[in-house]
Amino acid sequence: MFARVVAVSTKPGKAGEFTETIHDRIVPMLEDQPGFVNEILLVSDTEPDQILALSFWESQEDAERYTHEQCPRIDDLISHLVESARPF
């Protein structure tokens, strides 16, 4: 199993909308990707606009394929909510 971790800073007050968008629109798209296992969002209780997004994949190759093929489409859906995103 392989985990992809991204630290996300949402625009002020947009964390709730961001998490809803991930659960309602992005996760269904991820479920169609080969090797996708799960997505977990961790929202800071002290800095609510700071989120860790963890996606789990069968292999690193599956995660990299998603990154190259689908990330631009996903970014279009959330870019209006995100201040910055930094993969680990």
Biopython code that builds the backbone (N, CA, C, O; Angstrom):
import numpy as np
from Bio.PDB.StructureBuilder import StructureBuilder

atoms = [
    (1, "MET", "N", (0.845, -1.175, 0.000)),
    (1, "MET", "CA", (0.000, 0.000, 0.000)),
    (1, "MET", "C", (0.889, 1.237, 0.000)),
    (1, "MET", "O", (1.988, 1.236, 0.554)),
    (2, "PHE", "N", (0.388, 2.286, -0.631)),
    (2, "PHE", "CA", (1.112, 3.548, -0.762)),
    (2, "PHE", "C", (0.180, 4.676, -0.337)),
    (2, "PHE", "O", (-1.003, 4.673, -0.675)),
    (3, "ALA", "N", (0.719, 5.643, 0.406)),
    (3, "ALA", "CA", (-0.065, 6.804, 0.840)),
    (3, "ALA", "C", (0.474, 8.063, 0.171)),
    (3, "ALA", "O", (1.683, 8.286, 0.103)),
    (4, "ARG", "N", (-0.436, 8.863, -0.312)),
    (4, "ARG", "CA", (-0.107, 10.176, -0.870)),
    (4, "ARG", "C", (-0.636, 11.201, 0.120)),
    (4, "ARG", "O", (-1.824, 11.193, 0.445)),
    (5, "VAL", "N", (0.244, 12.094, 0.608)),
    (5, "VAL", "CA", (-0.127, 13.077, 1.623)),
    (5, "VAL", "C", (0.068, 14.474, 1.051)),
    (5, "VAL", "O", (1.118, 14.798, 0.497)),
    (6, "VAL", "N", (-0.979, 15.300, 1.199)),
    (6, "VAL", "CA", (-0.917, 16.677, 0.722)),
    (6, "VAL", "C", (-1.379, 17.594, 1.853)),
    (6, "VAL", "O", (-2.463, 17.410, 2.405)),
    (7, "ALA", "N", (-0.550, 18.584, 2.195)),
    (7, "ALA", "CA", (-0.930, 19.609, 3.167)),
    (7, "ALA", "C", (-1.639, 20.720, 2.403)),
    (7, "ALA", "O", (-1.083, 21.297, 1.469)),
    (8, "VAL", "N", (-2.868, 21.013, 2.809)),
    (8, "VAL", "CA", (-3.692, 21.994, 2.121)),
    (8, "VAL", "C", (-4.000, 23.150, 3.059)),
    (8, "VAL", "O", (-4.395, 22.945, 4.207)),
    (9, "SER", "N", (-3.815, 24.359, 2.563)),
    (9, "SER", "CA", (-4.290, 25.557, 3.251)),
    (9, "SER", "C", (-5.456, 26.078, 2.433)),
    (9, "SER", "O", (-5.291, 26.476, 1.280)),
    (10, "THR", "N", (-6.643, 26.074, 3.040)),
    (10, "THR", "CA", (-7.794, 26.574, 2.306)),
    (10, "THR", "C", (-7.856, 28.097, 2.465)),
    (10, "THR", "O", (-7.236, 28.669, 3.361)),
    (11, "LYS", "N", (-8.598, 28.720, 1.597)),
    (11, "LYS", "CA", (-8.860, 30.145, 1.762)),
    (11, "LYS", "C", (-9.654, 30.301, 3.047)),
    (11, "LYS", "O", (-10.379, 29.384, 3.432)),
    (12, "PRO", "N", (-9.536, 31.445, 3.723)),
    (12, "PRO", "CA", (-10.199, 31.624, 5.016)),
    (12, "PRO", "C", (-11.694, 31.284, 4.955)),
    (12, "PRO", "O", (-12.436, 31.780, 4.107)),
    (13, "GLY", "N", (-12.102, 30.417, 5.888)),
    (13, "GLY", "CA", (-13.495, 30.045, 5.996)),
    (13, "GLY", "C", (-13.988, 29.033, 4.978)),
    (13, "GLY", "O", (-15.187, 28.757, 4.925)),
    (14, "LYS", "N", (-13.098, 28.472, 4.166)),
    (14, "LYS", "CA", (-13.507, 27.560, 3.093)),
    (14, "LYS", "C", (-13.242, 26.083, 3.402)),
    (14, "LYS", "O", (-13.483, 25.228, 2.550)),
    (15, "ALA", "N", (-12.759, 25.773, 4.590)),
    (15, "ALA", "CA", (-12.434, 24.378, 4.911)),
    (15, "ALA", "C", (-13.661, 23.478, 4.830)),
    (15, "ALA", "O", (-13.572, 22.367, 4.306)),
    (16, "GLY", "N", (-14.791, 23.929, 5.333)),
    (16, "GLY", "CA", (-16.006, 23.118, 5.283)),
    (16, "GLY", "C", (-16.430, 22.827, 3.860)),
    (16, "GLY", "O", (-16.767, 21.690, 3.527)),
    (17, "GLU", "N", (-16.416, 23.850, 3.016)),
    (17, "GLU", "CA", (-16.788, 23.658, 1.612)),
    (17, "GLU", "C", (-15.775, 22.745, 0.912)),
    (17, "GLU", "O", (-16.143, 21.926, 0.069)),
    (18, "PHE", "N", (-14.502, 22.895, 1.271)),
    (18, "PHE", "CA", (-13.456, 22.042, 0.707)),
    (18, "PHE", "C", (-13.719, 20.575, 1.052)),
    (18, "PHE", "O", (-13.703, 19.718, 0.168)),
    (19, "THR", "N", (-13.960, 20.282, 2.337)),
    (19, "THR", "CA", (-14.178, 18.889, 2.735)),
    (19, "THR", "C", (-15.451, 18.325, 2.096)),
    (19, "THR", "O", (-15.473, 17.159, 1.702)),
    (20, "GLU", "N", (-16.502, 19.130, 1.989)),
    (20, "GLU", "CA", (-17.726, 18.669, 1.325)),
    (20, "GLU", "C", (-17.462, 18.349, -0.145)),
    (20, "GLU", "O", (-17.946, 17.342, -0.662)),
    (21, "THR", "N", (-16.694, 19.205, -0.813)),
    (21, "THR", "CA", (-16.378, 18.982, -2.220)),
    (21, "THR", "C", (-15.566, 17.703, -2.398)),
    (21, "THR", "O", (-15.804, 16.930, -3.327)),
    (22, "ILE", "N", (-14.613, 17.490, -1.506)),
    (22, "ILE", "CA", (-13.816, 16.262, -1.577)),
    (22, "ILE", "C", (-14.717, 15.042, -1.430)),
    (22, "ILE", "O", (-14.648, 14.116, -2.238)),
    (23, "HIS", "N", (-15.559, 15.039, -0.405)),
    (23, "HIS", "CA", (-16.411, 13.868, -0.147)),
    (23, "HIS", "C", (-17.486, 13.678, -1.215)),
    (23, "HIS", "O", (-17.758, 12.550, -1.625)),
    (24, "ASP", "N", (-18.093, 14.766, -1.666)),
    (24, "ASP", "CA", (-19.227, 14.657, -2.594)),
    (24, "ASP", "C", (-18.826, 14.513, -4.063)),
    (24, "ASP", "O", (-19.516, 13.847, -4.836)),
    (25, "ARG", "N", (-17.712, 15.138, -4.445)),
    (25, "ARG", "CA", (-17.363, 15.163, -5.876)),
    (25, "ARG", "C", (-16.064, 14.443, -6.207)),
    (25, "ARG", "O", (-15.963, 13.766, -7.230)),
    (26, "ILE", "N", (-15.068, 14.592, -5.331)),
    (26, "ILE", "CA", (-13.743, 14.052, -5.647)),
    (26, "ILE", "C", (-13.653, 12.554, -5.332)),
    (26, "ILE", "O", (-13.169, 11.776, -6.154)),
    (27, "VAL", "N", (-14.116, 12.153, -4.151)),
    (27, "VAL", "CA", (-14.008, 10.733, -3.784)),
    (27, "VAL", "C", (-14.712, 9.837, -4.802)),
    (27, "VAL", "O", (-14.153, 8.802, -5.166)),
    (28, "PRO", "N", (-15.914, 10.182, -5.280)),
    (28, "PRO", "CA", (-16.506, 9.326, -6.322)),
    (28, "PRO", "C", (-15.621, 9.202, -7.575)),
    (28, "PRO", "O", (-15.594, 8.148, -8.211)),
    (29, "MET", "N", (-14.909, 10.262, -7.921)),
    (29, "MET", "CA", (-13.988, 10.195, -9.063)),
    (29, "MET", "C", (-12.799, 9.293, -8.728)),
    (29, "MET", "O", (-12.344, 8.515, -9.567)),
    (30, "LEU", "N", (-12.301, 9.404, -7.492)),
    (30, "LEU", "CA", (-11.164, 8.581, -7.077)),
    (30, "LEU", "C", (-11.530, 7.100, -7.071)),
    (30, "LEU", "O", (-10.716, 6.249, -7.428)),
    (31, "GLU", "N", (-12.756, 6.805, -6.665)),
    (31, "GLU", "CA", (-13.176, 5.412, -6.601)),
    (31, "GLU", "C", (-13.142, 4.724, -7.957)),
    (31, "GLU", "O", (-13.092, 3.496, -8.029)),
    (32, "ASP", "N", (-13.168, 5.504, -9.028)),
    (32, "ASP", "CA", (-13.070, 4.945, -10.374)),
    (32, "ASP", "C", (-11.631, 4.738, -10.835)),
    (32, "ASP", "O", (-11.395, 4.180, -11.907)),
    (33, "GLN", "N", (-10.662, 5.189, -10.024)),
    (33, "GLN", "CA", (-9.261, 5.092, -10.414)),
    (33, "GLN", "C", (-8.683, 3.734, -10.022)),
    (33, "GLN", "O", (-8.920, 3.258, -8.911)),
    (34, "PRO", "N", (-7.922, 3.106, -10.930)),
    (34, "PRO", "CA", (-7.284, 1.825, -10.595)),
    (34, "PRO", "C", (-6.377, 1.970, -9.378)),
    (34, "PRO", "O", (-5.552, 2.881, -9.316)),
    (35, "GLY", "N", (-6.533, 1.078, -8.422)),
    (35, "GLY", "CA", (-5.660, 1.045, -7.256)),
    (35, "GLY", "C", (-6.080, 1.944, -6.108)),
    (35, "GLY", "O", (-5.448, 1.906, -5.053)),
    (36, "PHE", "N", (-7.125, 2.755, -6.268)),
    (36, "PHE", "CA", (-7.550, 3.625, -5.174)),
    (36, "PHE", "C", (-8.131, 2.789, -4.040)),
    (36, "PHE", "O", (-8.904, 1.860, -4.274)),
    (37, "VAL", "N", (-7.748, 3.132, -2.796)),
    (37, "VAL", "CA", (-8.231, 2.422, -1.620)),
    (37, "VAL", "C", (-9.133, 3.316, -0.771)),
    (37, "VAL", "O", (-10.262, 2.937, -0.460)),
    (38, "ASN", "N", (-8.641, 4.510, -0.389)),
    (38, "ASN", "CA", (-9.411, 5.377, 0.503)),
    (38, "ASN", "C", (-8.826, 6.787, 0.516)),
    (38, "ASN", "O", (-7.682, 7.007, 0.118)),
    (39, "GLU", "N", (-9.635, 7.730, 0.980)),
    (39, "GLU", "CA", (-9.228, 9.132, 1.154)),
    (39, "GLU", "C", (-9.637, 9.551, 2.550)),
    (39, "GLU", "O", (-10.774, 9.320, 2.962)),
    (40, "ILE", "N", (-8.718, 10.169, 3.285)),
    (40, "ILE", "CA", (-9.001, 10.667, 4.624)),
    (40, "ILE", "C", (-8.550, 12.120, 4.692)),
    (40, "ILE", "O", (-7.453, 12.459, 4.247)),
    (41, "LEU", "N", (-9.400, 12.974, 5.252)),
    (41, "LEU", "CA", (-9.049, 14.372, 5.470)),
    (41, "LEU", "C", (-8.925, 14.614, 6.965)),
    (41, "LEU", "O", (-9.805, 14.233, 7.735)),
    (42, "LEU", "N", (-7.845, 15.241, 7.370)),
    (42, "LEU", "CA", (-7.625, 15.606, 8.766)),
    (42, "LEU", "C", (-7.610, 17.129, 8.849)),
    (42, "LEU", "O", (-6.728, 17.782, 8.292)),
    (43, "VAL", "N", (-8.590, 17.684, 9.546)),
    (43, "VAL", "CA", (-8.713, 19.136, 9.677)),
    (43, "VAL", "C", (-8.184, 19.526, 11.050)),
    (43, "VAL", "O", (-8.591, 18.958, 12.064)),
    (44, "SER", "N", (-7.280, 20.493, 11.079)),
    (44, "SER", "CA", (-6.705, 20.966, 12.336)),
    (44, "SER", "C", (-7.787, 21.599, 13.209)),
    (44, "SER", "O", (-8.605, 22.381, 12.724)),
    (45, "ASP", "N", (-7.785, 21.260, 14.489)),
    (45, "ASP", "CA", (-8.747, 21.887, 15.389)),
    (45, "ASP", "C", (-8.246, 23.229, 15.914)),
    (45, "ASP", "O", (-9.031, 23.996, 16.474)),
    (46, "THR", "N", (-6.965, 23.530, 15.749)),
    (46, "THR", "CA", (-6.435, 24.824, 16.174)),
    (46, "THR", "C", (-6.284, 25.806, 15.015)),
    (46, "THR", "O", (-6.312, 27.019, 15.221)),
    (47, "GLU", "N", (-6.123, 25.287, 13.796)),
    (47, "GLU", "CA", (-6.036, 26.107, 12.584)),
    (47, "GLU", "C", (-6.964, 25.488, 11.546)),
    (47, "GLU", "O", (-6.517, 24.713, 10.700)),
    (48, "PRO", "N", (-8.256, 25.822, 11.603)),
    (48, "PRO", "CA", (-9.254, 25.115, 10.801)),
    (48, "PRO", "C", (-9.084, 25.223, 9.285)),
    (48, "PRO", "O", (-9.721, 24.470, 8.548)),
    (49, "ASP", "N", (-8.252, 26.126, 8.808)),
    (49, "ASP", "CA", (-8.016, 26.216, 7.364)),
    (49, "ASP", "C", (-6.830, 25.349, 6.926)),
    (49, "ASP", "O", (-6.423, 25.388, 5.765)),
    (50, "GLN", "N", (-6.277, 24.565, 7.867)),
    (50, "GLN", "CA", (-5.159, 23.669, 7.565)),
    (50, "GLN", "C", (-5.668, 22.228, 7.553)),
    (50, "GLN", "O", (-6.246, 21.753, 8.531)),
    (51, "ILE", "N", (-5.446, 21.545, 6.437)),
    (51, "ILE", "CA", (-5.966, 20.192, 6.249)),
    (51, "ILE", "C", (-4.869, 19.296, 5.694)),
    (51, "ILE", "O", (-4.088, 19.709, 4.837)),
    (52, "LEU", "N", (-4.821, 18.065, 6.194)),
    (52, "LEU", "CA", (-3.976, 17.040, 5.585)),
    (52, "LEU", "C", (-4.897, 16.105, 4.822)),
    (52, "LEU", "O", (-5.848, 15.559, 5.382)),
    (53, "ALA", "N", (-4.611, 15.927, 3.555)),
    (53, "ALA", "CA", (-5.383, 15.012, 2.716)),
    (53, "ALA", "C", (-4.520, 13.786, 2.463)),
    (53, "ALA", "O", (-3.435, 13.884, 1.890)),
    (54, "LEU", "N", (-5.008, 12.644, 2.893)),
    (54, "LEU", "CA", (-4.281, 11.388, 2.719)),
    (54, "LEU", "C", (-5.079, 10.488, 1.793)),
    (54, "LEU", "O", (-6.236, 10.166, 2.064)),
    (55, "SER", "N", (-4.457, 10.091, 0.710)),
    (55, "SER", "CA", (-5.091, 9.108, -0.169)),
    (55, "SER", "C", (-4.247, 7.848, -0.146)),
    (55, "SER", "O", (-3.017, 7.901, -0.138)),
    (56, "PHE", "N", (-4.934, 6.714, -0.134)),
    (56, "PHE", "CA", (-4.279, 5.420, -0.049)),
    (56, "PHE", "C", (-4.493, 4.654, -1.344)),
    (56, "PHE", "O", (-5.596, 4.611, -1.889)),
    (57, "TRP", "N", (-3.411, 4.051, -1.822)),
    (57, "TRP", "CA", (-3.391, 3.379, -3.118)),
    (57, "TRP", "C", (-2.774, 2.005, -2.977)),
    (57, "TRP", "O", (-1.973, 1.759, -2.075)),
    (58, "GLU", "N", (-3.150, 1.116, -3.871)),
    (58, "GLU", "CA", (-2.574, -0.229, -3.884)),
    (58, "GLU", "C", (-1.059, -0.172, -4.106)),
    (58, "GLU", "O", (-0.312, -0.955, -3.519)),
    (59, "SER", "N", (-0.607, 0.762, -4.958)),
    (59, "SER", "CA", (0.818, 0.866, -5.253)),
    (59, "SER", "C", (1.195, 2.319, -5.544)),
    (59, "SER", "O", (0.338, 3.163, -5.804)),
    (60, "GLN", "N", (2.477, 2.579, -5.493)),
    (60, "GLN", "CA", (2.981, 3.904, -5.835)),
    (60, "GLN", "C", (2.669, 4.224, -7.291)),
    (60, "GLN", "O", (2.374, 5.373, -7.619)),
    (61, "GLU", "N", (2.727, 3.240, -8.155)),
    (61, "GLU", "CA", (2.440, 3.446, -9.570)),
    (61, "GLU", "C", (0.996, 3.915, -9.773)),
    (61, "GLU", "O", (0.738, 4.791, -10.598)),
    (62, "ASP", "N", (0.052, 3.330, -9.020)),
    (62, "ASP", "CA", (-1.346, 3.760, -9.108)),
    (62, "ASP", "C", (-1.489, 5.220, -8.694)),
    (62, "ASP", "O", (-2.188, 5.988, -9.354)),
    (63, "ALA", "N", (-0.828, 5.605, -7.603)),
    (63, "ALA", "CA", (-0.900, 6.991, -7.123)),
    (63, "ALA", "C", (-0.267, 7.947, -8.133)),
    (63, "ALA", "O", (-0.796, 9.032, -8.373)),
    (64, "GLU", "N", (0.849, 7.555, -8.721)),
    (64, "GLU", "CA", (1.508, 8.420, -9.704)),
    (64, "GLU", "C", (0.674, 8.559, -10.976)),
    (64, "GLU", "O", (0.627, 9.636, -11.570)),
    (65, "ARG", "N", (0.026, 7.490, -11.391)),
    (65, "ARG", "CA", (-0.846, 7.557, -12.563)),
    (65, "ARG", "C", (-1.986, 8.548, -12.307)),
    (65, "ARG", "O", (-2.307, 9.373, -13.163)),
    (66, "TYR", "N", (-2.589, 8.456, -11.124)),
    (66, "TYR", "CA", (-3.638, 9.400, -10.738)),
    (66, "TYR", "C", (-3.106, 10.833, -10.766)),
    (66, "TYR", "O", (-3.754, 11.734, -11.298)),
    (67, "THR", "N", (-1.928, 11.032, -10.191)),
    (67, "THR", "CA", (-1.335, 12.367, -10.120)),
    (67, "THR", "C", (-1.157, 12.960, -11.515)),
    (67, "THR", "O", (-1.461, 14.132, -11.734)),
    (68, "HIS", "N", (-0.675, 12.168, -12.443)),
    (68, "HIS", "CA", (-0.421, 12.675, -13.789)),
    (68, "HIS", "C", (-1.683, 12.804, -14.643)),
    (68, "HIS", "O", (-1.792, 13.716, -15.464)),
    (69, "GLU", "N", (-2.628, 11.895, -14.448)),
    (69, "GLU", "CA", (-3.797, 11.870, -15.325)),
    (69, "GLU", "C", (-4.995, 12.647, -14.791)),
    (69, "GLU", "O", (-5.736, 13.240, -15.575)),
    (70, "GLN", "N", (-5.202, 12.658, -13.480)),
    (70, "GLN", "CA", (-6.429, 13.225, -12.923)),
    (70, "GLN", "C", (-6.246, 14.497, -12.090)),
    (70, "GLN", "O", (-7.188, 15.279, -11.957)),
    (71, "CYS", "N", (-5.071, 14.717, -11.536)),
    (71, "CYS", "CA", (-4.883, 15.881, -10.658)),
    (71, "CYS", "C", (-5.272, 17.206, -11.304)),
    (71, "CYS", "O", (-5.904, 18.024, -10.635)),
    (72, "PRO", "N", (-4.933, 17.465, -12.560)),
    (72, "PRO", "CA", (-5.343, 18.747, -13.141)),
    (72, "PRO", "C", (-6.866, 18.937, -13.132)),
    (72, "PRO", "O", (-7.353, 20.040, -12.887)),
    (73, "ARG", "N", (-7.602, 17.876, -13.395)),
    (73, "ARG", "CA", (-9.062, 17.945, -13.378)),
    (73, "ARG", "C", (-9.590, 18.192, -11.963)),
    (73, "ARG", "O", (-10.521, 18.973, -11.768)),
    (74, "ILE", "N", (-8.995, 17.529, -10.993)),
    (74, "ILE", "CA", (-9.373, 17.699, -9.591)),
    (74, "ILE", "C", (-9.030, 19.123, -9.143)),
    (74, "ILE", "O", (-9.829, 19.775, -8.470)),
    (75, "ASP", "N", (-7.847, 19.599, -9.516)),
    (75, "ASP", "CA", (-7.433, 20.949, -9.143)),
    (75, "ASP", "C", (-8.429, 21.994, -9.638)),
    (75, "ASP", "O", (-8.697, 22.976, -8.946)),
    (76, "ASP", "N", (-8.974, 21.786, -10.829)),
    (76, "ASP", "CA", (-9.968, 22.718, -11.361)),
    (76, "ASP", "C", (-11.207, 22.793, -10.469)),
    (76, "ASP", "O", (-11.820, 23.853, -10.349)),
    (77, "LEU", "N", (-11.577, 21.677, -9.845)),
    (77, "LEU", "CA", (-12.773, 21.635, -9.010)),
    (77, "LEU", "C", (-12.586, 22.280, -7.640)),
    (77, "LEU", "O", (-13.556, 22.712, -7.018)),
    (78, "ILE", "N", (-11.329, 22.346, -7.166)),
    (78, "ILE", "CA", (-11.097, 22.874, -5.814)),
    (78, "ILE", "C", (-10.254, 24.141, -5.771)),
    (78, "ILE", "O", (-10.076, 24.717, -4.697)),
    (79, "SER", "N", (-9.736, 24.585, -6.892)),
    (79, "SER", "CA", (-8.799, 25.717, -6.884)),
    (79, "SER", "C", (-9.393, 26.986, -6.271)),
    (79, "SER", "O", (-8.664, 27.777, -5.674)),
    (80, "HIS", "N", (-10.691, 27.190, -6.408)),
    (80, "HIS", "CA", (-11.315, 28.390, -5.836)),
    (80, "HIS", "C", (-11.413, 28.329, -4.308)),
    (80, "HIS", "O", (-11.761, 29.321, -3.669)),
    (81, "LEU", "N", (-11.108, 27.169, -3.726)),
    (81, "LEU", "CA", (-11.177, 26.984, -2.273)),
    (81, "LEU", "C", (-9.809, 26.927, -1.618)),
    (81, "LEU", "O", (-9.700, 27.047, -0.397)),
    (82, "VAL", "N", (-8.764, 26.745, -2.414)),
    (82, "VAL", "CA", (-7.436, 26.446, -1.889)),
    (82, "VAL", "C", (-6.492, 27.634, -2.021)),
    (82, "VAL", "O", (-6.378, 28.245, -3.084)),
    (83, "GLU", "N", (-5.830, 27.941, -0.932)),
    (83, "GLU", "CA", (-4.775, 28.957, -0.900)),
    (83, "GLU", "C", (-3.471, 28.352, -1.407)),
    (83, "GLU", "O", (-2.789, 28.929, -2.254)),
    (84, "SER", "N", (-3.132, 27.158, -0.866)),
    (84, "SER", "CA", (-1.926, 26.446, -1.301)),
    (84, "SER", "C", (-2.073, 24.959, -0.973)),
    (84, "SER", "O", (-2.829, 24.570, -0.083)),
    (85, "ALA", "N", (-1.329, 24.142, -1.719)),
    (85, "ALA", "CA", (-1.295, 22.703, -1.476)),
    (85, "ALA", "C", (0.125, 22.230, -1.704)),
    (85, "ALA", "O", (0.762, 22.567, -2.702)),
    (86, "ARG", "N", (0.609, 21.438, -0.752)),
    (86, "ARG", "CA", (1.994, 20.987, -0.817)),
    (86, "ARG", "C", (2.061, 19.482, -0.564)),
    (86, "ARG", "O", (1.790, 19.026, 0.547)),
    (87, "PRO", "N", (2.421, 18.708, -1.594)),
    (87, "PRO", "CA", (2.567, 17.262, -1.376)),
    (87, "PRO", "C", (3.810, 16.968, -0.545)),
    (87, "PRO", "O", (4.795, 17.706, -0.588)),
    (88, "PHE", "N", (3.745, 15.889, 0.203)),
    (88, "PHE", "CA", (4.905, 15.428, 0.988)),
    (88, "PHE", "C", (5.583, 14.312, 0.232)),
    (88, "PHE", "O", (6.584, 13.768, 0.700)),
]
sb = StructureBuilder()
sb.init_structure("model")
sb.init_model(0)
sb.init_chain("A")
sb.init_seg("    ")
for serial, (resi, resn, name, xyz) in enumerate(atoms, 1):
    if name == "N":
        sb.init_residue(resn, " ", resi, " ")
    sb.init_atom(name, np.array(xyz, "f"), 0.0, 1.0, " ", f" {name:<3s}", serial, name[0])
structure = sb.get_structure()
